[in-house]
Amino acid sequence: MYHHILLIIHLLAATIWVGGHLFLSIRFLPEAFRKKDVSIVQNFKDKFEPIGMPALIISILTGILMAYDYDVTFTKWFSFSNGIEKVVSLKLILLFITIALAVNAQLFLFPKLTSKNIPKAAIQIILVTLIGVTMLVLGSLVRIGGI
């Protein structure tokens, strides 16, 4: 039952994180491009962060707890020795890339966001969205024993 509760919490948090980025990528980013208006992206970011960042943190914590429940402990991360360890390791790699992109966005991209560099923001937004969807797909493979 413990694992199932963790899974539900993990899926709800991932729904917020990935769904928010899909919504940003599909709905708001094209409008910002079309109007050359960075405030559209900035406004979404300002409204999404208070729920998006906690959702990401919850996803990370529940993901680690579920990995431990599958006996994929810290010492087995990046061993790629079985299907579940492969999924956990790939998701961790994608998480580290997401964190690096988030730091870059917070420190360098968004403070200087203008209509001229909106393509750089778009690339990062789309990358984070694709990474989130990839992590979702990888997580679904746990049910069949991983990859």
C-alpha positions as CSV (number, residue, x, y, z in Angstrom):
1,M,0.0,0.0,0.0
2,Y,2.9,2.4,0.8
3,H,4.3,2.1,-2.7
4,H,0.9,2.7,-4.2
5,I,0.4,5.9,-2.2
6,L,3.8,7.1,-3.2
7,L,2.9,6.3,-6.8
8,I,-0.3,8.3,-6.7
9,I,1.5,11.3,-5.1
10,H,4.3,11.0,-7.7
11,L,1.8,10.9,-10.6
12,L,-0.1,13.9,-9.3
13,A,3.1,16.0,-8.9
14,A,4.3,14.8,-12.3
15,T,1.0,15.8,-13.8
16,I,1.4,19.3,-12.5
17,W,5.1,19.6,-13.7
18,V,4.7,18.0,-17.1
19,G,1.2,19.3,-17.8
20,G,2.3,22.8,-16.9
21,H,5.2,22.7,-19.3
22,L,3.1,21.1,-22.1
23,F,0.5,23.9,-21.6
24,L,3.3,26.5,-21.7
25,S,4.8,25.0,-24.8
26,I,1.6,24.4,-26.7
27,R,-0.5,27.4,-25.6
28,F,1.6,30.3,-24.4
29,L,4.9,30.0,-26.2
30,P,3.5,30.2,-29.7
31,E,1.5,33.3,-28.7
32,A,4.6,34.9,-27.2
33,F,6.5,34.2,-30.4
34,R,3.7,35.5,-32.6
35,K,3.3,38.7,-30.7
36,K,7.0,39.0,-29.8
37,D,5.8,39.6,-26.2
38,V,8.0,38.0,-23.5
39,S,5.6,39.1,-20.8
40,I,3.3,36.2,-21.8
41,V,6.0,33.7,-20.9
42,Q,7.1,35.7,-17.9
43,N,3.6,35.9,-16.5
44,F,3.1,32.2,-17.0
45,K,6.4,31.5,-15.3
46,D,5.5,33.7,-12.3
47,K,2.1,32.0,-11.9
48,F,3.4,28.4,-12.5
49,E,6.5,28.4,-10.3
50,P,4.7,28.5,-6.9
51,I,3.0,25.2,-7.8
52,G,5.4,23.8,-10.4
53,M,8.6,23.8,-8.3
54,P,7.0,22.1,-5.2
55,A,5.5,19.6,-7.7
56,L,9.0,18.9,-9.1
57,I,10.4,18.5,-5.6
58,I,7.6,16.1,-4.6
59,S,8.2,14.1,-7.8
60,I,11.9,13.9,-6.9
61,L,11.3,12.8,-3.3
62,T,8.6,10.2,-4.2
63,G,10.7,8.9,-7.1
64,I,13.6,8.3,-4.8
65,L,11.4,6.6,-2.2
66,M,9.9,4.4,-4.9
67,A,13.3,3.5,-6.3
68,Y,14.4,2.4,-2.8
69,D,11.1,0.4,-2.5
70,Y,12.3,-1.4,-5.7
71,D,15.7,-1.9,-4.0
72,V,17.4,0.6,-6.3
73,T,19.4,2.3,-3.6
74,F,21.9,5.1,-4.0
75,T,24.7,2.6,-4.4
76,K,22.9,1.0,-7.4
77,W,22.2,4.3,-9.2
78,F,23.8,4.4,-12.6
79,S,24.6,0.7,-12.5
80,F,22.2,0.0,-15.3
81,S,22.2,-3.7,-14.2
82,N,18.5,-4.4,-14.6
83,G,15.4,-2.9,-16.1
84,I,14.3,-0.9,-13.1
85,E,17.8,0.4,-12.4
86,K,18.1,1.5,-16.1
87,V,14.8,3.5,-15.7
88,V,15.9,5.1,-12.4
89,S,19.3,5.9,-13.8
90,L,18.0,7.5,-17.0
91,K,15.4,9.5,-15.1
92,L,18.1,10.8,-12.7
93,I,20.3,11.8,-15.7
94,L,17.3,13.6,-17.2
95,L,16.6,15.2,-13.8
96,F,20.2,16.6,-13.6
97,I,19.8,18.0,-17.1
98,T,16.5,19.6,-16.0
99,I,18.1,21.1,-12.9
100,A,20.9,22.5,-15.0
101,L,18.4,24.1,-17.5
102,A,16.4,25.5,-14.6
103,V,19.5,27.1,-13.0
104,N,20.5,28.5,-16.4
105,A,17.0,29.9,-16.9
106,Q,16.8,31.5,-13.5
107,L,20.2,33.0,-13.4
108,F,20.9,33.9,-17.0
109,L,17.9,33.5,-19.4
110,F,14.8,35.0,-17.6
111,P,16.5,38.0,-16.0
112,K,17.5,39.2,-19.5
113,L,14.5,37.9,-21.5
114,T,13.6,40.2,-24.4
115,S,11.8,39.7,-27.7
116,K,15.1,39.2,-29.4
117,N,16.2,36.2,-27.3
118,I,12.8,34.6,-26.9
119,P,14.1,31.8,-29.3
120,K,16.6,30.8,-26.6
121,A,13.9,30.7,-24.0
122,A,11.7,28.6,-26.4
123,I,14.5,26.1,-26.9
124,Q,14.9,25.7,-23.1
125,I,11.2,25.5,-22.5
126,I,10.7,22.9,-25.2
127,L,13.7,20.9,-23.9
128,V,12.4,20.8,-20.4
129,T,9.0,19.8,-21.7
130,L,10.4,17.0,-23.8
131,I,12.5,15.8,-20.9
132,G,9.4,15.8,-18.7
133,V,7.5,13.7,-21.2
134,T,10.4,11.3,-21.6
135,M,10.6,10.9,-17.9
136,L,6.9,10.1,-17.8
137,V,7.3,7.5,-20.5
138,L,10.3,5.9,-18.7
139,G,8.3,5.8,-15.5
140,S,5.5,4.0,-17.2
141,L,8.0,1.3,-18.2
142,V,8.5,0.3,-14.5
143,R,5.2,-1.5,-14.6
144,I,6.5,-3.9,-17.2
145,G,9.9,-4.4,-15.5
146,G,11.8,-1.4,-16.9
147,I,13.9,-1.4,-20.1
